[in-house]
Amino acid sequence: MEFFGLSGNKFGYKGVKIISGCLDEVRVLDLENCRISAAGLKVLCMEIKHLKTPMEFLDLSGNKFGDAGVEIISNCLEKVKELNLRDCLISDDGEQILYKELERLGLPL
């Protein structure tokens, strides 16, 4: 499966744990507005880090994980080509964390 769209499903941490084990062939993952917390992101990013082929697009918009989530997602940026973090309650400090990691990895901003 190349596209996995689950936007609007409010499954949170429990749902992330369930889907995280089946991401090997997923190239586009839409998790907009799924109530994913920083804890859920930790589970998701652990799986993404082990993908053989990077994801083309990961949409996490509308999940209110804030700066804590940015610190977690920063650890798997090399496995995601395009990332949507719109409306995730990220502060200026969180943006700086993300910017520094992108810069460190030599990825486009």
N, CA, C and O atoms as CSV, one atom per row, in Angstrom:
chain,resi,resn,atom,element,x,y,z
A,1,MET,N,N,0.851,-1.166,0.000
A,1,MET,CA,C,0.000,0.000,0.000
A,1,MET,C,C,0.902,1.235,0.000
A,1,MET,O,O,1.765,1.376,0.866
A,2,GLU,N,N,0.704,2.110,-0.951
A,2,GLU,CA,C,1.530,3.308,-1.027
A,2,GLU,C,C,0.915,4.498,-0.298
A,2,GLU,O,O,1.643,5.339,0.228
A,3,PHE,N,N,-0.413,4.581,-0.260
A,3,PHE,CA,C,-1.103,5.687,0.410
A,3,PHE,C,C,-1.930,5.148,1.559
A,3,PHE,O,O,-2.707,4.207,1.396
A,4,PHE,N,N,-1.755,5.755,2.724
A,4,PHE,CA,C,-2.518,5.366,3.907
A,4,PHE,C,C,-3.117,6.648,4.471
A,4,PHE,O,O,-2.411,7.443,5.091
A,5,GLY,N,N,-4.407,6.852,4.260
A,5,GLY,CA,C,-5.087,8.064,4.696
A,5,GLY,C,C,-6.029,7.803,5.846
A,5,GLY,O,O,-7.018,7.083,5.707
A,6,LEU,N,N,-5.714,8.396,6.988
A,6,LEU,CA,C,-6.525,8.203,8.185
A,6,LEU,C,C,-6.952,9.526,8.808
A,6,LEU,O,O,-7.346,9.563,9.974
A,7,SER,N,N,-6.878,10.603,8.049
A,7,SER,CA,C,-7.173,11.924,8.618
A,7,SER,C,C,-8.570,11.968,9.225
A,7,SER,O,O,-9.524,11.381,8.716
A,8,GLY,N,N,-8.641,12.699,10.347
A,8,GLY,CA,C,-9.926,12.896,11.017
A,8,GLY,C,C,-10.330,11.781,11.956
A,8,GLY,O,O,-11.333,11.913,12.657
A,9,ASN,N,N,-9.597,10.699,11.996
A,9,ASN,CA,C,-9.889,9.620,12.940
A,9,ASN,C,C,-9.176,9.939,14.246
A,9,ASN,O,O,-7.955,10.091,14.261
A,10,LYS,N,N,-9.896,10.038,15.302
A,10,LYS,CA,C,-9.362,10.504,16.592
A,10,LYS,C,C,-8.811,9.343,17.419
A,10,LYS,O,O,-9.173,9.182,18.585
A,11,PHE,N,N,-7.944,8.542,16.822
A,11,PHE,CA,C,-7.469,7.348,17.515
A,11,PHE,C,C,-6.296,7.574,18.456
A,11,PHE,O,O,-6.039,6.724,19.309
A,12,GLY,N,N,-5.580,8.671,18.341
A,12,GLY,CA,C,-4.507,9.010,19.266
A,12,GLY,C,C,-3.418,7.963,19.384
A,12,GLY,O,O,-3.064,7.292,18.415
A,13,TYR,N,N,-2.894,7.840,20.599
A,13,TYR,CA,C,-1.756,6.960,20.881
A,13,TYR,C,C,-2.046,5.503,20.529
A,13,TYR,O,O,-1.219,4.842,19.901
A,14,LYS,N,N,-3.206,5.000,20.925
A,14,LYS,CA,C,-3.542,3.590,20.676
A,14,LYS,C,C,-3.564,3.274,19.182
A,14,LYS,O,O,-3.075,2.228,18.756
A,15,GLY,N,N,-4.126,4.170,18.402
A,15,GLY,CA,C,-4.175,3.964,16.953
A,15,GLY,C,C,-2.803,3.997,16.319
A,15,GLY,O,O,-2.513,3.217,15.412
A,16,VAL,N,N,-1.958,4.896,16.791
A,16,VAL,CA,C,-0.592,4.977,16.268
A,16,VAL,C,C,0.154,3.683,16.538
A,16,VAL,O,O,0.883,3.193,15.675
A,17,LYS,N,N,-0.020,3.130,17.724
A,17,LYS,CA,C,0.640,1.858,18.048
A,17,LYS,C,C,0.193,0.757,17.084
A,17,LYS,O,O,0.998,-0.079,16.675
A,18,ILE,N,N,-1.062,0.761,16.733
A,18,ILE,CA,C,-1.596,-0.277,15.835
A,18,ILE,C,C,-1.044,-0.122,14.419
A,18,ILE,O,O,-0.593,-1.098,13.821
A,19,ILE,N,N,-1.077,1.097,13.879
A,19,ILE,CA,C,-0.657,1.274,12.481
A,19,ILE,C,C,0.856,1.292,12.300
A,19,ILE,O,O,1.339,1.045,11.196
A,20,SER,N,N,1.603,1.574,13.339
A,20,SER,CA,C,3.053,1.721,13.211
A,20,SER,C,C,3.749,0.463,12.706
A,20,SER,O,O,4.805,0.545,12.078
A,21,GLY,N,N,3.179,-0.667,12.968
A,21,GLY,CA,C,3.797,-1.916,12.538
A,21,GLY,C,C,3.598,-2.258,11.077
A,21,GLY,O,O,4.137,-3.259,10.605
A,22,CYS,N,N,2.835,-1.452,10.343
A,22,CYS,CA,C,2.550,-1.804,8.941
A,22,CYS,C,C,2.881,-0.668,7.978
A,22,CYS,O,O,2.132,-0.410,7.036
A,23,LEU,N,N,3.995,0.005,8.213
A,23,LEU,CA,C,4.348,1.170,7.396
A,23,LEU,C,C,5.416,0.888,6.340
A,23,LEU,O,O,5.813,1.805,5.622
A,24,ASP,N,N,5.885,-0.335,6.227
A,24,ASP,CA,C,7.008,-0.647,5.337
A,24,ASP,C,C,6.852,-0.150,3.905
A,24,ASP,O,O,7.807,0.381,3.338
A,25,GLU,N,N,5.698,-0.305,3.319
A,25,GLU,CA,C,5.492,0.071,1.921
A,25,GLU,C,C,4.759,1.392,1.752
A,25,GLU,O,O,4.519,1.818,0.623
A,26,VAL,N,N,4.403,2.041,2.835
A,26,VAL,CA,C,3.631,3.288,2.777
A,26,VAL,C,C,4.554,4.435,2.369
A,26,VAL,O,O,5.591,4.661,2.993
A,27,ARG,N,N,4.170,5.154,1.316
A,27,ARG,CA,C,4.950,6.294,0.838
A,27,ARG,C,C,4.301,7.620,1.227
A,27,ARG,O,O,4.992,8.628,1.377
A,28,VAL,N,N,2.965,7.625,1.392
A,28,VAL,CA,C,2.225,8.820,1.800
A,28,VAL,C,C,1.344,8.424,2.984
A,28,VAL,O,O,0.492,7.542,2.878
A,29,LEU,N,N,1.571,9.097,4.112
A,29,LEU,CA,C,0.808,8.805,5.329
A,29,LEU,C,C,0.106,10.072,5.782
A,29,LEU,O,O,0.752,11.064,6.119
A,30,ASP,N,N,-1.220,10.036,5.789
A,30,ASP,CA,C,-2.035,11.189,6.168
A,30,ASP,C,C,-2.657,10.931,7.541
A,30,ASP,O,O,-3.602,10.154,7.682
A,31,LEU,N,N,-2.098,11.605,8.545
A,31,LEU,CA,C,-2.585,11.484,9.920
A,31,LEU,C,C,-3.063,12.826,10.455
A,31,LEU,O,O,-2.921,13.123,11.641
A,32,GLU,N,N,-3.629,13.628,9.568
A,32,GLU,CA,C,-4.142,14.942,9.969
A,32,GLU,C,C,-5.278,14.789,10.970
A,32,GLU,O,O,-6.174,13.964,10.790
A,33,ASN,N,N,-5.229,15.599,12.032
A,33,ASN,CA,C,-6.290,15.640,13.055
A,33,ASN,C,C,-6.643,14.267,13.620
A,33,ASN,O,O,-7.810,13.876,13.634
A,34,CYS,N,N,-5.633,13.543,14.083
A,34,CYS,CA,C,-5.860,12.218,14.666
A,34,CYS,C,C,-5.591,12.177,16.166
A,34,CYS,O,O,-5.531,11.103,16.764
A,35,ARG,N,N,-5.428,13.362,16.774
A,35,ARG,CA,C,-5.158,13.470,18.220
A,35,ARG,C,C,-3.893,12.719,18.636
A,35,ARG,O,O,-3.874,12.024,19.652
A,36,ILE,N,N,-2.860,12.869,17.851
A,36,ILE,CA,C,-1.586,12.217,18.152
A,36,ILE,C,C,-0.781,13.115,19.083
A,36,ILE,O,O,-0.528,14.280,18.777
A,37,SER,N,N,-0.393,12.570,20.196
A,37,SER,CA,C,0.390,13.302,21.199
A,37,SER,C,C,1.879,13.070,20.948
A,37,SER,O,O,2.260,12.348,20.026
A,38,ALA,N,N,2.702,13.684,21.769
A,38,ALA,CA,C,4.145,13.456,21.686
A,38,ALA,C,C,4.470,11.976,21.922
A,38,ALA,O,O,5.370,11.428,21.285
A,39,ALA,N,N,3.748,11.340,22.825
A,39,ALA,CA,C,3.981,9.910,23.085
A,39,ALA,C,C,3.664,9.073,21.845
A,39,ALA,O,O,4.393,8.134,21.527
A,40,GLY,N,N,2.597,9.404,21.158
A,40,GLY,CA,C,2.255,8.704,19.925
A,40,GLY,C,C,3.290,8.935,18.839
A,40,GLY,O,O,3.622,8.023,18.082
A,41,LEU,N,N,3.798,10.158,18.764
A,41,LEU,CA,C,4.846,10.467,17.787
A,41,LEU,C,C,6.101,9.656,18.036
A,41,LEU,O,O,6.779,9.247,17.093
A,42,LYS,N,N,6.411,9.425,19.289
A,42,LYS,CA,C,7.603,8.645,19.631
A,42,LYS,C,C,7.501,7.238,19.037
A,42,LYS,O,O,8.466,6.731,18.464
A,43,VAL,N,N,6.349,6.623,19.173
A,43,VAL,CA,C,6.119,5.288,18.613
A,43,VAL,C,C,6.213,5.341,17.088
A,43,VAL,O,O,6.873,4.503,16.474
A,44,LEU,N,N,5.562,6.314,16.489
A,44,LEU,CA,C,5.550,6.458,15.035
A,44,LEU,C,C,6.962,6.677,14.487
A,44,LEU,O,O,7.355,6.047,13.505
A,45,CYS,N,N,7.709,7.554,15.111
A,45,CYS,CA,C,9.055,7.876,14.619
A,45,CYS,C,C,10.029,6.719,14.782
A,45,CYS,O,O,10.952,6.567,13.983
A,46,MET,N,N,9.832,5.916,15.796
A,46,MET,CA,C,10.689,4.732,15.943
A,46,MET,C,C,10.525,3.814,14.737
A,46,MET,O,O,11.501,3.231,14.264
A,47,GLU,N,N,9.307,3.683,14.244
A,47,GLU,CA,C,9.058,2.849,13.066
A,47,GLU,C,C,9.569,3.518,11.787
A,47,GLU,O,O,10.172,2.863,10.936
A,48,ILE,N,N,9.328,4.802,11.660
A,48,ILE,CA,C,9.762,5.534,10.461
A,48,ILE,C,C,11.276,5.475,10.320
A,48,ILE,O,O,11.782,5.344,9.206
A,49,LYS,N,N,12.006,5.569,11.418
A,49,LYS,CA,C,13.471,5.529,11.377
A,49,LYS,C,C,13.998,4.230,10.782
A,49,LYS,O,O,15.112,4.199,10.260
A,50,HIS,N,N,13.223,3.170,10.851
A,50,HIS,CA,C,13.671,1.865,10.359
A,50,HIS,C,C,13.157,1.536,8.955
A,50,HIS,O,O,13.372,0.426,8.468
A,51,LEU,N,N,12.492,2.470,8.310
A,51,LEU,CA,C,12.024,2.222,6.945
A,51,LEU,C,C,13.208,2.088,5.997
A,51,LEU,O,O,14.194,2.815,6.123
A,52,LYS,N,N,13.113,1.169,5.057
A,52,LYS,CA,C,14.178,1.003,4.060
A,52,LYS,C,C,14.176,2.153,3.064
A,52,LYS,O,O,15.231,2.632,2.648
A,53,THR,N,N,12.984,2.589,2.689
A,53,THR,CA,C,12.820,3.690,1.744
A,53,THR,C,C,12.094,4.830,2.442
A,53,THR,O,O,11.069,4.601,3.084
A,54,PRO,N,N,12.606,6.063,2.329
A,54,PRO,CA,C,11.940,7.194,2.988
A,54,PRO,C,C,10.503,7.398,2.503
A,54,PRO,O,O,10.176,7.097,1.355
A,55,MET,N,N,9.658,7.909,3.387
A,55,MET,CA,C,8.300,8.290,3.017
A,55,MET,C,C,8.353,9.521,2.125
A,55,MET,O,O,9.195,10.399,2.313
A,56,GLU,N,N,7.464,9.578,1.172
A,56,GLU,CA,C,7.372,10.751,0.303
A,56,GLU,C,C,6.719,11.920,1.040
A,56,GLU,O,O,7.164,13.062,0.924
A,57,PHE,N,N,5.659,11.626,1.800
A,57,PHE,CA,C,4.904,12.695,2.463
A,57,PHE,C,C,4.284,12.179,3.753
A,57,PHE,O,O,3.665,11.115,3.775
A,58,LEU,N,N,4.454,12.940,4.822
A,58,LEU,CA,C,3.849,12.641,6.117
A,58,LEU,C,C,3.080,13.873,6.573
A,58,LEU,O,O,3.664,14.938,6.770
A,59,ASP,N,N,1.778,13.728,6.739
A,59,ASP,CA,C,0.927,14.834,7.176
A,59,ASP,C,C,0.527,14.609,8.629
A,59,ASP,O,O,-0.224,13.688,8.952
A,60,LEU,N,N,1.045,15.469,9.492
A,60,LEU,CA,C,0.709,15.421,10.916
A,60,LEU,C,C,-0.049,16.665,11.347
A,60,LEU,O,O,-0.190,16.924,12.542
A,61,SER,N,N,-0.534,17.430,10.393
A,61,SER,CA,C,-1.206,18.690,10.708
A,61,SER,C,C,-2.419,18.469,11.610
A,61,SER,O,O,-3.109,17.454,11.526
A,62,GLY,N,N,-2.651,19.457,12.472
A,62,GLY,CA,C,-3.808,19.414,13.349
A,62,GLY,C,C,-3.637,18.575,14.602
A,62,GLY,O,O,-4.546,18.511,15.429
A,63,ASN,N,N,-2.496,17.933,14.758
A,63,ASN,CA,C,-2.205,17.184,15.981
A,63,ASN,C,C,-1.463,18.126,16.923
A,63,ASN,O,O,-0.424,18.674,16.556
A,64,LYS,N,N,-1.968,18.311,18.090
A,64,LYS,CA,C,-1.505,19.363,19.010
A,64,LYS,C,C,-0.361,18.902,19.911
A,64,LYS,O,O,-0.446,19.037,21.131
A,65,PHE,N,N,0.694,18.368,19.331
A,65,PHE,CA,C,1.805,17.850,20.129
A,65,PHE,C,C,2.828,18.902,20.534
A,65,PHE,O,O,3.655,18.638,21.406
A,66,GLY,N,N,2.799,20.070,19.935
A,66,GLY,CA,C,3.667,21.173,20.333
A,66,GLY,C,C,5.147,20.902,20.172
A,66,GLY,O,O,5.561,20.060,19.375
A,67,ASP,N,N,5.945,21.639,20.952
A,67,ASP,CA,C,7.398,21.560,20.845
A,67,ASP,C,C,7.947,20.192,21.243
A,67,ASP,O,O,8.957,19.749,20.695
A,68,ALA,N,N,7.301,19.528,22.179
A,68,ALA,CA,C,7.750,18.186,22.571
A,68,ALA,C,C,7.704,17.242,21.369
A,68,ALA,O,O,8.590,16.405,21.195
A,69,GLY,N,N,6.684,17.380,20.557
A,69,GLY,CA,C,6.569,16.556,19.357
A,69,GLY,C,C,7.611,16.893,18.314
A,69,GLY,O,O,8.099,16.012,17.607
A,70,VAL,N,N,7.956,18.173,18.217
A,70,VAL,CA,C,8.983,18.591,17.251
A,70,VAL,C,C,10.317,17.945,17.594
A,70,VAL,O,O,11.030,17.483,16.703
A,71,GLU,N,N,10.655,17.910,18.857
A,71,GLU,CA,C,11.905,17.268,19.271
A,71,GLU,C,C,11.913,15.799,18.859
A,71,GLU,O,O,12.949,15.277,18.447
A,72,ILE,N,N,10.787,15.142,18.964
A,72,ILE,CA,C,10.690,13.727,18.598
A,72,ILE,C,C,10.760,13.548,17.086
A,72,ILE,O,O,11.531,12.726,16.592
A,73,ILE,N,N,9.963,14.308,16.354
A,73,ILE,CA,C,9.918,14.169,14.895
A,73,ILE,C,C,11.255,14.536,14.261
A,73,ILE,O,O,11.591,14.040,13.186
A,74,SER,N,N,12.012,15.394,14.918
A,74,SER,CA,C,13.331,15.776,14.401
A,74,SER,C,C,14.270,14.586,14.282
A,74,SER,O,O,15.210,14.609,13.487
A,75,ASN,N,N,14.019,13.555,15.064
A,75,ASN,CA,C,14.877,12.364,15.040
A,75,ASN,C,C,14.632,11.435,13.858
A,75,ASN,O,O,15.391,10.487,13.655
A,76,CYS,N,N,13.586,11.689,13.077
A,76,CYS,CA,C,13.339,10.808,11.923
A,76,CYS,C,C,13.171,11.593,10.623
A,76,CYS,O,O,12.614,11.075,9.655
A,77,LEU,N,N,13.642,12.823,10.593
A,77,LEU,CA,C,13.485,13.661,9.402
A,77,LEU,C,C,14.178,13.101,8.168
A,77,LEU,O,O,13.722,13.336,7.049
A,78,GLU,N,N,15.262,12.372,8.348
A,78,GLU,CA,C,15.981,11.835,7.191
A,78,GLU,C,C,15.190,10.752,6.467
A,78,GLU,O,O,15.562,10.352,5.363
A,79,LYS,N,N,14.115,10.275,7.066
A,79,LYS,CA,C,13.274,9.242,6.456
A,79,LYS,C,C,11.942,9.783,5.933
A,79,LYS,O,O,11.050,9.008,5.587
A,80,VAL,N,N,11.807,11.114,5.875
A,80,VAL,CA,C,10.584,11.739,5.368
A,80,VAL,C,C,10.985,12.853,4.406
A,80,VAL,O,O,11.710,13.775,4.780
A,81,LYS,N,N,10.510,12.765,3.165
A,81,LYS,CA,C,10.881,13.774,2.175
A,81,LYS,C,C,10.092,15.071,2.326
A,81,LYS,O,O,10.647,16.156,2.150
A,82,GLU,N,N,8.810,14.971,2.647
A,82,GLU,CA,C,7.968,16.155,2.814
A,82,GLU,C,C,7.103,15.965,4.055
A,82,GLU,O,O,6.516,14.902,4.259
A,83,LEU,N,N,7.031,17.011,4.886
A,83,LEU,CA,C,6.353,16.925,6.181
A,83,LEU,C,C,5.436,18.119,6.366
A,83,LEU,O,O,5.847,19.260,6.154
A,84,ASN,N,N,4.183,17.862,6.766
A,84,ASN,CA,C,3.229,18.931,7.048
A,84,ASN,C,C,2.975,18.962,8.550
A,84,ASN,O,O,2.459,18.008,9.133
A,85,LEU,N,N,3.356,20.097,9.169
A,85,LEU,CA,C,3.160,20.293,10.606
A,85,LEU,C,C,2.286,21.508,10.887
A,85,LEU,O,O,2.447,22.171,11.911
A,86,ARG,N,N,1.367,21.798,9.983
A,86,ARG,CA,C,0.468,22.936,10.149
A,86,ARG,C,C,-0.439,22.717,11.368
A,86,ARG,O,O,-0.958,21.620,11.579
A,87,ASP,N,N,-0.619,23.766,12.156
A,87,ASP,CA,C,-1.548,23.766,13.286
A,87,ASP,C,C,-1.233,22.675,14.324
A,87,ASP,O,O,-2.118,21.946,14.770
A,88,CYS,N,N,0.051,22.586,14.693
A,88,CYS,CA,C,0.477,21.600,15.690
A,88,CYS,C,C,0.939,22.244,16.996
A,88,CYS,O,O,1.574,21.595,17.827
A,89,LEU,N,N,0.613,23.529,17.170
A,89,LEU,CA,C,0.971,24.286,18.378
A,89,LEU,C,C,2.483,24.351,18.602
A,89,LEU,O,O,2.965,24.209,19.726
A,90,ILE,N,N,3.210,24.567,17.527
A,90,ILE,CA,C,4.665,24.672,17.589
A,90,ILE,C,C,5.041,26.138,17.799
A,90,ILE,O,O,4.620,27.012,17.042
A,91,SER,N,N,5.832,26.392,18.829
A,91,SER,CA,C,6.253,27.756,19.150
A,91,SER,C,C,7.495,28.132,18.338
A,91,SER,O,O,8.000,27.334,17.548
A,92,ASP,N,N,7.971,29.342,18.542
A,92,ASP,CA,C,9.212,29.783,17.899
A,92,ASP,C,C,10.376,28.892,18.314
A,92,ASP,O,O,11.246,28.589,17.498
A,93,ASP,N,N,10.398,28.476,19.561
A,93,ASP,CA,C,11.457,27.579,20.032
A,93,ASP,C,C,11.418,26.247,19.285
A,93,ASP,O,O,12.459,25.718,18.898
A,94,GLY,N,N,10.231,25.714,19.088
A,94,GLY,CA,C,10.074,24.469,18.338
A,94,GLY,C,C,10.513,24.623,16.894
A,94,GLY,O,O,11.137,23.725,16.329
A,95,GLU,N,N,10.188,25.757,16.300
A,95,GLU,CA,C,10.625,26.014,14.931
A,95,GLU,C,C,12.144,26.038,14.841
A,95,GLU,O,O,12.717,25.543,13.871
A,96,GLN,N,N,12.797,26.608,15.846
A,96,GLN,CA,C,14.263,26.655,15.863
A,96,GLN,C,C,14.861,25.250,15.976
A,96,GLN,O,O,15.872,24.951,15.342
A,97,ILE,N,N,14.246,24.402,16.771
A,97,ILE,CA,C,14.695,23.009,16.892
A,97,ILE,C,C,14.625,22.332,15.534
A,97,ILE,O,O,15.571,21.672,15.104
A,98,LEU,N,N,13.498,22.504,14.869
A,98,LEU,CA,C,13.286,21.901,13.559
A,98,LEU,C,C,14.274,22.457,12.532
A,98,LEU,O,O,14.869,21.702,11.763
A,99,TYR,N,N,14.440,23.755,12.525
A,99,TYR,CA,C,15.356,24.410,11.594
A,99,TYR,C,C,16.782,23.890,11.774
A,99,TYR,O,O,17.451,23.575,10.790
A,100,LYS,N,N,17.251,23.798,13.014
A,100,LYS,CA,C,18.614,23.338,13.281
A,100,LYS,C,C,18.822,21.891,12.824
A,100,LYS,O,O,19.881,21.552,12.297
A,101,GLU,N,N,17.824,21.052,13.023
A,101,GLU,CA,C,17.942,19.657,12.603
A,101,GLU,C,C,17.949,19.555,11.074
A,101,GLU,O,O,18.734,18.795,10.508
A,102,LEU,N,N,17.091,20.304,10.415
A,102,LEU,CA,C,17.084,20.302,8.952
A,102,LEU,C,C,18.424,20.781,8.402
A,102,LEU,O,O,18.954,20.222,7.442
A,103,GLU,N,N,18.949,21.809,9.018
A,103,GLU,CA,C,20.242,22.357,8.615
A,103,GLU,C,C,21.360,21.323,8.840
A,103,GLU,O,O,22.222,21.135,7.982
A,104,ARG,N,N,21.334,20.673,9.980
A,104,ARG,CA,C,22.339,19.645,10.307
A,104,ARG,C,C,22.336,18.508,9.305
A,104,ARG,O,O,23.387,17.989,8.931
A,105,LEU,N,N,21.133,18.123,8.872
A,105,LEU,CA,C,20.994,17.034,7.910
A,105,LEU,C,C,21.210,17.482,6.466
A,105,LEU,O,O,21.272,16.654,5.557
A,106,GLY,N,N,21.323,18.776,6.261
A,106,GLY,CA,C,21.493,19.293,4.902
A,106,GLY,C,C,20.229,19.174,4.075
A,106,GLY,O,O,20.286,19.065,2.850
A,107,LEU,N,N,19.080,19.194,4.750
A,107,LEU,CA,C,17.783,19.080,4.058
A,107,LEU,C,C,17.238,20.455,3.757
A,107,LEU,O,O,17.523,21.407,4.483
A,108,PRO,N,N,16.447,20.578,2.682
A,108,PRO,CA,C,15.873,21.887,2.329
A,108,PRO,C,C,14.865,22.360,3.358
A,108,PRO,O,O,14.172,21.561,3.988
A,109,LEU,N,N,14.797,23.658,3.512
A,109,LEU,CA,C,13.858,24.254,4.464
A,109,LEU,C,C,12.553,24.594,3.791
A,109,LEU,O,O,11.639,25.106,4.438
